[in-house]
């Protein structure tokens, strides 16, 4: 289940974004509680302005918070990017794939013609999800010594 974030999600987001196993892979790495609070405010405003953004991901059966998935405007000017970050315990269960596929479809229905995603070359799990949902590799760049692969989906 994907729900836009609200203040009630702050505690879960603080734990997720402070965890090196999850946000160590993300642009700008792990976050402080203060930065997470600011990002939550930004995410809520992004939804209000754009009509899309980042969702909190929950397991339907249990209601457990699994992570995040959705869109952000890349600060490097590459465009609107799909991103996802779920707890390591969720890996191999299809949650990231299901959330990313739903987000990608939503983004295109919302009028985003081109959606990109960026993954470290060494992040095989994320690269597999992106390929499985139909995104194609279209470029690369170096970021802090890591080879980053750019994927795209064009409607």
C-alpha positions as CSV (number, residue, x, y, z in Angstrom):
1,X,0.0,0.0,0.0
2,X,1.4,3.4,-1.0
3,X,0.3,6.5,1.0
4,X,1.6,10.1,0.7
5,X,3.7,10.9,3.8
6,X,2.3,12.9,6.7
7,X,3.5,14.0,10.2
8,X,2.4,10.6,11.6
9,X,5.2,8.9,9.5
10,X,8.0,11.0,11.0
11,X,9.3,8.4,13.5
12,X,9.4,5.6,10.9
13,X,11.1,7.9,8.4
14,X,13.7,8.9,11.0
15,X,14.6,5.3,11.6
16,X,14.7,4.4,7.9
17,X,16.7,7.4,6.8
18,X,19.3,7.0,9.6
19,X,20.0,3.4,8.7
20,X,23.2,3.0,6.7
21,X,21.9,-0.3,5.2
22,X,19.1,1.6,3.6
23,X,20.1,5.2,3.0
24,X,23.8,4.5,2.6
25,X,22.9,3.8,-1.0
26,X,20.8,7.0,-1.5
27,X,21.9,10.4,-2.8
28,X,23.4,12.3,0.1
29,X,23.5,9.2,2.3
30,X,21.9,8.8,5.8
31,X,20.0,11.7,7.3
32,X,19.8,13.3,10.8
33,X,16.4,13.5,12.5
34,X,16.4,17.2,11.8
35,X,17.1,16.7,8.0
36,X,14.4,13.9,7.9
37,X,11.9,16.3,9.4
38,X,12.8,18.9,6.7
39,X,12.5,16.3,4.0
40,X,9.1,15.2,5.2
41,X,7.9,18.8,5.0
42,X,9.4,19.1,1.5
43,X,7.7,15.8,0.5
44,X,4.3,17.0,1.7
45,X,4.7,20.3,-0.1
46,X,5.9,18.5,-3.3
47,X,2.7,16.5,-3.3
48,X,0.6,19.6,-2.9
49,X,2.4,21.5,-5.7
50,X,2.9,18.6,-8.2
51,X,0.3,16.0,-7.5
52,X,2.9,13.3,-7.2
53,X,5.9,12.6,-5.0
54,X,7.2,10.1,-2.5
55,X,5.0,7.6,-0.8
56,X,5.4,5.6,2.4
57,X,5.2,1.9,1.6
58,X,3.2,-0.3,3.9
59,X,2.4,-4.0,3.9
60,X,-1.3,-4.4,3.4
61,X,-1.8,-7.5,5.6
62,X,0.0,-6.2,8.7
63,X,0.1,-2.4,8.1
64,X,3.9,-2.5,8.8
65,X,6.0,0.4,7.4
66,X,8.3,-1.0,4.8
67,X,10.0,2.1,3.4
68,X,9.5,4.7,0.7
69,X,9.0,4.8,-3.0
70,X,8.2,7.6,-5.4
71,X,9.6,10.7,-7.2
72,X,12.0,13.5,-6.5
73,X,13.4,16.2,-8.7
74,X,17.1,15.4,-9.0
75,X,19.3,18.3,-7.8
76,X,21.7,17.7,-10.7
77,X,19.1,18.7,-13.3
78,X,18.7,15.2,-14.8
79,X,14.9,15.3,-14.2
80,X,12.2,13.6,-12.2
81,X,13.6,10.4,-10.7
82,X,12.0,7.3,-9.3
83,X,13.5,6.2,-6.0
84,X,12.8,3.5,-3.5
85,X,14.3,2.5,-0.2
86,X,12.9,-0.3,1.8
87,X,14.2,-2.1,4.9
88,X,16.7,-4.9,4.1
89,X,14.3,-7.4,5.7
90,X,11.9,-6.7,2.8
91,X,14.4,-7.8,0.1
92,X,13.6,-10.7,-2.0
93,X,9.8,-10.5,-1.3
94,X,8.8,-8.3,-4.3
95,X,7.8,-5.3,-2.3
96,X,10.3,-2.9,-4.0
97,X,9.4,-4.2,-7.4
98,X,5.6,-3.9,-6.8
99,X,5.9,-0.4,-5.3
100,X,8.3,0.9,-8.1
101,X,6.0,-0.6,-10.8
102,X,3.0,1.1,-9.3
103,X,4.8,4.4,-8.9
104,X,6.1,4.4,-12.4
105,X,2.7,3.8,-13.9
106,X,1.2,6.5,-11.6
107,X,3.9,9.0,-12.8
108,X,3.2,8.4,-16.4
109,X,-0.6,8.7,-15.9
110,X,0.1,12.0,-14.0
111,X,1.8,13.3,-17.2
112,X,5.5,12.6,-16.7
113,X,6.7,11.7,-20.1
114,X,10.2,10.8,-19.0
115,X,11.1,9.3,-15.7
116,X,14.6,8.4,-14.7
117,X,16.2,6.4,-11.9
118,X,19.8,6.3,-10.8
119,X,21.5,3.3,-9.1
120,X,25.1,2.6,-8.2
121,X,26.6,0.0,-10.5
122,X,27.3,-2.2,-7.5
123,X,23.7,-2.1,-6.3
124,X,22.5,-5.2,-8.2
125,X,19.2,-5.5,-6.4
126,X,18.1,-2.0,-7.4
127,X,19.3,-2.4,-11.0
128,X,17.3,-5.6,-11.2
129,X,14.1,-3.9,-10.0
130,X,14.6,-1.1,-12.5
131,X,15.1,-3.5,-15.4
132,X,12.2,-5.7,-14.3
133,X,9.8,-2.8,-14.3
134,X,10.8,-1.9,-17.9
135,X,13.3,0.9,-17.3
136,X,16.3,0.9,-19.7
137,X,19.8,2.0,-19.0
138,X,20.6,5.2,-20.8
139,X,23.7,6.7,-19.3
140,X,26.2,6.9,-16.5
141,X,28.2,9.3,-14.4
142,X,30.6,9.3,-11.5
143,X,29.4,10.4,-8.0
144,X,31.8,10.4,-5.0
145,X,33.9,7.7,-6.7
146,X,31.0,5.5,-7.6
147,X,29.9,4.6,-11.1
148,X,26.2,5.6,-11.3
149,X,23.9,4.1,-13.9
150,X,21.0,6.1,-15.3
151,X,17.8,4.3,-16.3
152,X,14.8,5.8,-18.0
153,X,11.2,5.1,-18.9
154,X,9.6,7.2,-21.6
155,X,5.8,7.2,-22.1
